[in-house]
Amino acid sequence: MPPVPFFDTLEEMANPYKQRIASVKHLLDDEPANAVEDYQYASEFLYSYRGSPDTFSTYRREIEHFLHWCWLIEKKSLKSIRREDIEAYIEFARNPPNSWIGAKNVARYAMSGGNRVPNPEWRPYIQQGKNLQETAYILSQSAIQSIFAVLSSFCNFLIQEEYLEFNPVAQIRQKGKFLRKTQASRPIRRLSQLQWSYVLETAEKMAKKDALHERTLFIMNALFGMYLRISELVENERWSPKMGDFERDLEGNWWFRTVGKGNKERQISVSDAMLDALKRYRRSRGLPELPSPGEYTPLVHKARGKGNISSTRQIRGIVQACFDEAEQAMRKEGFTEEAEALTAATVHWLRHTGISEDVKHRPREHVRDDAGHGSSAITDRYIDVQLTERHASARKKRIKPD
């Protein structure tokens, strides 16, 4: 049987320091030794990342997967994990049981009788693509790197708490058998110009049919036009995006102020096209075309109720619905391959696409600062001119001699 989710969303997670774990029988039938202590420390570790929703989600996934394996597969406590167990877990993560693999992301918990209960459709692993029976589950190199990084950090935390004596991840000397070295960085995953044109056109058509989708259109424009991360559009403990975050300087230039990865505040230059998108969005909400200084109107409003959207999952759902309609439109018009490729797209691809398009025309330092990259080397990954030239020089290579 597939496991239940061990951890709820960040919004629903109780403070483990104030509400200590008394039992884990709600998570599994057969409770291993030290399971309560395992879960207490895991909860404390995850709760410490509540100020960074993206990091929390990544760490929750990896810790949850590992606890699933420890408790349900090996029947072991964290206290008894050794180096060879970590290696065995990596092999398991490469090929989890089919019943543990889902076709799409769904909510972890649902409301039933006034209580939050595990969603029976939830699965810990997600298979990319729609033909699950035809393709095998693949654990990417970046996913393996994430496992090593998160588990090592978690084990160091447990050492500091005097729950473990050593870090079993650090004892693995030959990580090379799991991690491949690459000659160059992999291409950035992004939408093609054709895909983006269909996605944007789809959002515009959706907005024309239903005024609520003016919000959808604005979200798509903001993710692409300002390279926003999904976490920068939702309300959280450290940031509540509002209309007043669009600011005009003394020279009449517009900027958008946000707090992003690593709790770093930055200003993003707002293009004329993005400003037009903002005006349209505000008109649809019955607001003046341009925000006033310090305006507290929520940036991405809830469909029902007041305030900002506070769930990245809801933003993902809005974007995915637009992707799905765009995919169908492309298939109807004969762009089957491009439509199939669009099925793998995620929200973050819009940020990648916006950066990749702009870096063709703008100084990389300007793109770097708007994107919030820590160095120009990160921005350089989006420049594929050299790859294009490299392939062009190879296109007419001969195999058969004259």
PyMOL commands that set and color helices and strands:
alter all, ss='L'
color gray80, all
select helices_A, chain A and resi 35-47+53-73+78-80+83-94+98-100+141-160+175-177+193-209+213-225+230-232+243-245+261-263+272-284+312-332+336-342+348-358+364-371+376-380+385-394
alter helices_A, ss='H'
color red, helices_A
select strands_A, chain A and resi 101-102+109-112+115-118+125-126+246-248+254-259+265-269
alter strands_A, ss='S'
color yellow, strands_A
deselect
rebuild
show_as cartoon
